[in-house]
Amino acid sequence: MSFGFIESNPQVDTTSKIKAAFLYNFTKYIDWPAEYKSGNFVVGILGNKSSLYKALYDMSKTKKVASQEFEIQVYSSPSEISEKIHILYIPDDASSNLNGAVQKLKGKSTLIVTEAPGLTSQGSGINFVIVANRQKFELNKSNVEKHNLKVSKSLEDVALVVK
């Protein structure tokens, strides 16, 4: 079965697997409201299907968030985002959609995760960055809390905290 991914570039695959693992681990250190703890745990990707989609899809076959099954959705624009989505991942090439996504998800308990410089100051809760050739992440706790999510102290301790 072909997903149309570029398999010849192992760097893309490794990076996607690392980011997928980070996204999964975020679920252990962020607390969603009770109404988000039933049904599937929805992770959305804004933009085109990517190698991250494949990594998350593969992970969804074996992992759960508490008792919730993983569901991976792809949205081409913020207007397509479903009502109850737990995490929205906005890759670098879709960063121009962040403002629309923030508006669409206002009042919803959704963690917005990005991967372009400066996006935590524009509404993202978590932003992937590379520091000394290692994958790290910035955390804007106030942006996360605006979505009625609680961040554990353990996550704060390992994040690059931005205000």
Disulfide bonds with the S-S distance in Angstrom:
none
